[in-house]
Amino acid sequence: MNLRLFFPAALTILIASCGGPSQKNNIPVAVTNDTAINVQADASSSLDVQPLSGYFVKNNIKVTDSLTYWLIDNPATFDSIFGMAQTMNNKIDRPDFGTQMVVAVTMPATFYGTQIQLSSATADDLTNNAEMHFVTSSQAQKGSSSIVPLWLGSIPKTGKSVIKVYTGDQLATTFKAKE
């Protein structure tokens, strides 16, 4: 056997038996877009809500529903419903009605230390609508004086056409914002 033919044949057999040279597949995998799958992006986002503090419901306003909701877009209406609870130590957050609307939630006077809380606020970027969910909690023991629970917050005037307000998961009211 010719030595010149033996060496390349032996090398070929050796490489084949060892699996050949190791290669890493660094070729990026192409991502295909399957149009048969109807995937839609989540259009919900967080609604920018700025809580307002330092206010109370004026005595001439009688709240009779378990929860009463307001959407206020001007300072005259706001000032006719709410008074400032100014002390030496607190800061009054004044809404800018040029760029914001105020959402207010209140309930009748109670002796049971009740709080109203915003549990979630979302905006649907496709329909330009918003949803706000509120919950309440109260102390079990009756207090010596009554309070009128109040929650105030401002949201941007960004063309929201419909704002749905919920008590827990139950739709309470729907506001149609002015254009």
N, C-alpha and C positions, 0 to 999 in steps of 0.2 A: 504494500500500500504506500502510496506516495505521501510523504510527510506534509507536503504543501496542502493536500486535500484533507488530511486527518485533523490537523489543528483547527481549521475553520469549522469542520463538521462537529468536533468535540465541543467547541465553544458554543455552537448553536444548540446542541443537545443540553449542555449545562445551563444555558440561559433559559431554555424552554422548561427544564425540570425545576428550576428555582422560581419560576413565575415571571421571569423577565424583570426588567428594570421597574422599580417602584415609581408610579406616577400618581400625583395628587391631581384631582380634578378641580382646578381652580376656575373653571369656566362658570360664570354666573348663570344661574338658572333663570330662564326667561319667565316672567309672570304673565300668564295669559289672562285676558279679561273675558270671562264666560258670560256672554250676553243672555244666556238662558236663565241665569240666576238674577233675580230682582233684588239687588242689595241697595238700600237707600241709607244715606247718612242720617244720623240722629240730628234733627233740626232743633231740638230743645237745647236751650242754654239757660244759664242762671240769669234771673232778672236782677238788675242792679237796684237794690233797695237800701235806702239810708234811713235807719230809725231816727225819729225825732224825739227829743226829750224836753221836759220843762213846760208841759202844757196840761191843762185840765179842761173838762167840759163845763161850759158856763151854766149857771143855775137856771137860766131861762130855757134851756134845752131839756126837753123831757124825753128820755129814752125808755121805750116800752117793750121793744122786742128783746129776745134773749141775747142776740147779737145784732147790732146795727152797723151797717157799712156805708161809708161815704167816699166818693171820689171828688176831690176839690181841686179846681184848676185856677183859682184866683184868690188874691189876698183878702178881698172884702168878705167873701163867704167864709174863709178860714177864720178870720178875726171875729166874725159874728157867732161862731160856734165854740171856739177855744180861747181860753185866757192863758196868760203866761204865769207860770208858778216860779217867779224869780225869787231866789234867796241869795245870800252872800256867797254861797259855795257852789252853786250850780251854773251850768252853761245852757243857754237857750239856743236850740238849733232852729234857725229861721230858714224855711224852704225858699228857693229861688223859683218863683212861679213863671219866670220867663223860660226856664228849661226843665222844670219839674212839675209833677202833679202830686198831690198828697192823698194817700189812702188812709182812712181813719176807721177804726173799729172800736165800738164801745158797747156797753151793756148797762142795764139798770143798776141803780145803787144797791150795794150788798154789804152785809156785815161780815162776810166770809173771805177776807183777803184774797180776792180773785185776781189772776193775771191773764192777760190775753197775749198769746205768742204767735209769731209767724213761724210755721213749721216748714214751709217750702215756698219758693217763688221761682217760676220758670217762664221763659219767653220762647215762643215758637217762631223761629226766624223765617220760616216759609210763609206762614199766614199773618205774621206780625201781631199775633194775639199773645196774651199773657194769662197765667194762672197763679193765684195766691191762695195758700191753704193756712187756716188759722186754727189753733186749739186753745182751750182754756184750762186752767188749773186753779184750785182753790184750797184754802186751809179747812180742816175739819172743824176747828173750833170757832165759834162765833166771837167776833171782836166787839169792842165797846162803841165803835163808831162806824158809820157806813162810808164806803168809797164808791166812786163811779169808775170801774175799770176802763182803761183807755190804752189803745195802741195806735201810734202814728208813725208813718214812714213815707218818704218821698221816693218816687220812681221817675225815670227820665220821660220827658215828652218827646218820644222818638217815633211818633206816628202809630203807637199801639192803637189798633182799631177796636179790639174787644178785650176787656179784662174780666176774667171769671174769678169770682171770689168764693171760696169754699169754707164751710165750717167742718173741719175734719175732712172727710171724703164726700160730703154732701154739698152740692152746688147751692149756694145761698143767694147769690145775685150775679147779674152780668151787667157790667158798665160798658157803654159804647162811648169811647173817648171822642171828643170834638176834634175835627180835622184842623 
